[in-house]
Amino acid sequence: MKKLSCRVCTYIFMKNFKLKQIPERPIKPRDKGITMVMDKGLSFREAEDMISVSGEYIDIVKLGFGTSFVTPRLEEKIKLYQENGIIVYFGGTLFEAYIVRNQFEDYIKVLDKLGMEHAEISDGSIELPHDLKLDYIHKLSKHVTVLSEVGSKDVEKIIPPYQWIELMQTELQAGAWKVIAEAREAGNVGVYRSSGEVREGLVQEILTKIPEEKIIWEAPQKAQQTYFIKLVGANVSLGNIASNDIIPLETLRLGLRSDTFTFFLGKGAKYLTKKK
């Protein structure tokens, strides 16, 4: 597949029509307003198709949990993403699988062999002392750009807001580029209740101490995406987005879907109240 120029992509995908009062979206590479997509085993052809339609809107692809261990044509798929200006990394569960087997150095060798430039460090499935996690972040950041995931995959484990803040602060200080707020691919743990409802008090308290551009909020559900766009703005960074939800998410960011339709309009907009 031929690599697409980001400037060309911007024209093709962002300027089909002219509309006023559309929020500004920075062109890639973006440091905020990031969309992180979950690849849970797309075929090579499916990955090509996804890029052809949505490439300009994809900043990061996470090869979810341990899927990279069994995914065919893995090296080709990694190169496909990288050649099209998309960050790609393994899900944190694969890192944990290496750590629990005492194979950290082997994990680094895998990253080097495959030309990976980013890696995720998490402790959602194992009990990892936090000082040891910080040490892994520090060591790995000498090799690649590190994203650190905060939060547990255990629905019964509730982390208080002050601890979320402390974990995020120290992991950024240890060398993480971004911190990821855990939600799993279903969006029912971490910063969400088991129903998928946002823990609003937790989120808003985190934002009093952690710069919003340093956080990627895992938000696989539309209601969750809408909440963060309305709270932070069009350029909030969101993760665990399904491949068929990339363009729908972009319309939420731009106020071109009913959930955010009036959010970015000024007072001069007409016909905002439906006639009874």
NORZIMO-V604053 format. One record per residue. N is the residue number from 1. RES is the residue in one letter. PHI is phi in degrees with one decimal (999 if undefined). BURIAL is b if it has 24 or more other ideal C-beta (glycine too) atoms within 12 Angstrom, else e. Layout:
BEGIN
n = (N/N)
res = (RES/RES)
phi = (PHI/PHI)
burial = (BURIAL/BURIAL)
END
This chain:
BEGIN
n = (1/2/3/4/5/6/7/8/9/10/11/12/13/14/15/16/17/18/19/20/21/22/23/24/25/26/27/28/29/30/31/32/33/34/35/36/37/38/39/40/41/42/43/44/45/46/47/48/49/50/51/52/53/54/55/56/57/58/59/60/61/62/63/64/65/66/67/68/69/70/71/72/73/74/75/76/77/78/79/80/81/82/83/84/85/86/87/88/89/90/91/92/93/94/95/96/97/98/99/100/101/102/103/104/105/106/107/108/109/110/111/112/113/114/115/116/117/118/119/120/121/122/123/124/125/126/127/128/129/130/131/132/133/134/135/136/137/138/139/140/141/142/143/144/145/146/147/148/149/150/151/152/153/154/155/156/157/158/159/160/161/162/163/164/165/166/167/168/169/170/171/172/173/174/175/176/177/178/179/180/181/182/183/184/185/186/187/188/189/190/191/192/193/194/195/196/197/198/199/200/201/202/203/204/205/206/207/208/209/210/211/212/213/214/215/216/217/218/219/220/221/222/223/224/225/226/227/228/229/230/231/232/233/234/235/236/237/238/239/240/241/242/243/244/245/246/247/248/249/250/251/252/253/254/255/256/257/258/259/260/261/262/263/264/265/266/267/268/269/270/271/272/273/274/275/276)
res = (M/K/K/L/S/C/R/V/C/T/Y/I/F/M/K/N/F/K/L/K/Q/I/P/E/R/P/I/K/P/R/D/K/G/I/T/M/V/M/D/K/G/L/S/F/R/E/A/E/D/M/I/S/V/S/G/E/Y/I/D/I/V/K/L/G/F/G/T/S/F/V/T/P/R/L/E/E/K/I/K/L/Y/Q/E/N/G/I/I/V/Y/F/G/G/T/L/F/E/A/Y/I/V/R/N/Q/F/E/D/Y/I/K/V/L/D/K/L/G/M/E/H/A/E/I/S/D/G/S/I/E/L/P/H/D/L/K/L/D/Y/I/H/K/L/S/K/H/V/T/V/L/S/E/V/G/S/K/D/V/E/K/I/I/P/P/Y/Q/W/I/E/L/M/Q/T/E/L/Q/A/G/A/W/K/V/I/A/E/A/R/E/A/G/N/V/G/V/Y/R/S/S/G/E/V/R/E/G/L/V/Q/E/I/L/T/K/I/P/E/E/K/I/I/W/E/A/P/Q/K/A/Q/Q/T/Y/F/I/K/L/V/G/A/N/V/S/L/G/N/I/A/S/N/D/I/I/P/L/E/T/L/R/L/G/L/R/S/D/T/F/T/F/F/L/G/K/G/A/K/Y/L/T/K/K/K)
phi = (999/-71.4/-66.1/-96.0/-69.3/-62.3/-66.6/-64.0/-58.2/-59.1/-69.4/-63.5/-92.0/-106.0/-129.9/-66.3/-137.8/-109.7/-135.9/-80.0/55.1/-102.3/-58.3/-74.6/-119.9/-65.0/-79.6/-71.6/-78.1/-97.7/-103.2/-141.5/70.7/-75.7/-113.3/-103.5/-100.5/-94.2/-100.4/-101.1/127.0/-58.6/-70.0/-59.0/-65.2/-63.2/-64.0/-60.8/-63.2/-59.9/-65.3/-62.4/-95.0/-123.4/-53.1/-67.9/-95.9/-98.5/-96.4/-137.5/-118.6/-98.7/-79.2/-53.5/34.8/-105.7/-62.1/-63.1/-66.8/-121.3/-78.6/-66.4/54.4/-59.5/-62.4/-64.3/-67.1/-58.3/-64.0/-58.2/-63.4/-62.5/-68.4/-105.0/70.0/-115.9/-67.0/-134.0/-152.4/-81.2/-58.1/-60.9/-62.7/-66.8/-56.2/-62.9/-63.0/-71.6/-65.4/-65.7/-98.3/60.3/-124.1/-59.7/-64.4/-65.7/-62.3/-61.8/-63.8/-62.8/-59.2/-64.7/-60.8/-91.1/68.3/-74.4/-106.9/-136.6/-150.1/-108.8/-111.2/-142.2/-142.1/-76.0/-114.4/-126.8/-91.2/-110.4/-52.3/-65.5/-64.8/-73.4/-60.8/-61.8/-65.5/-64.4/-59.8/-61.6/-67.9/-70.1/-67.5/-78.8/-107.1/-142.9/-79.6/-104.1/-109.9/-115.2/-95.6/-114.5/119.5/-104.3/-83.6/-83.8/-63.1/-83.0/-91.7/-104.7/-97.3/-68.1/-54.7/-61.4/-75.1/-54.1/-62.3/-62.3/-62.1/-63.8/-59.7/-69.4/-74.0/-66.4/-64.7/-74.5/129.6/-70.9/-73.9/-136.7/-109.7/-107.5/-84.6/-60.7/-149.3/63.8/-72.8/-92.8/71.5/-136.3/-140.7/66.5/-81.0/-123.4/-77.9/-60.8/-78.9/95.9/-69.3/-69.3/-80.5/-59.8/-60.2/-62.5/-59.4/-68.8/-70.8/-57.3/-70.5/-76.0/-121.6/-109.2/-57.2/-61.4/-73.9/-92.3/-113.0/-108.7/-89.9/-66.5/-148.1/-72.7/-96.9/-58.3/-62.0/-69.7/-61.5/-61.6/-57.4/-70.9/-63.9/-71.7/-78.5/-104.1/127.0/-59.7/-103.1/-78.2/-91.2/-128.5/-131.7/58.0/-85.8/-70.0/-60.3/-90.4/-110.4/-66.9/-68.0/-55.2/-64.2/-62.6/-67.8/-62.8/-62.0/-100.5/72.8/-113.7/-142.9/-56.1/-62.9/-124.2/-55.3/-93.6/-65.5/-103.3/-87.5/-84.7/-68.1/-80.5/-67.2/-105.6/57.9/-82.1/-103.7/-66.8/-73.9/-84.1)
burial = (e/e/e/b/e/b/e/e/b/e/e/e/b/b/e/e/e/e/e/e/e/e/b/e/b/e/e/b/e/b/e/b/b/b/b/b/b/b/b/b/b/b/e/e/e/b/b/b/e/b/b/e/e/b/b/b/b/b/b/b/b/b/b/b/b/e/b/b/e/e/b/e/e/b/e/e/b/b/e/b/b/b/e/b/b/b/b/b/b/b/b/b/b/b/b/b/b/b/b/e/e/e/e/b/e/e/b/b/e/b/b/e/e/b/e/b/b/b/b/b/b/b/b/b/b/e/e/b/e/e/e/e/b/b/e/b/b/e/e/b/b/e/b/b/b/b/b/b/b/b/b/b/b/e/e/e/e/e/b/e/b/e/e/b/b/e/b/b/b/b/b/b/e/b/b/b/b/b/b/b/b/b/b/b/b/b/b/b/b/b/b/b/e/e/e/b/e/b/b/e/e/b/b/e/e/b/b/e/b/b/e/b/e/b/b/b/b/b/b/b/b/b/e/b/b/b/b/b/b/b/b/b/b/b/b/b/b/b/b/b/b/b/b/e/b/b/b/b/b/b/b/b/b/b/b/b/e/e/b/b/e/e/b/b/e/e/e/e/e/e/e/e/e/e/e/e)
END
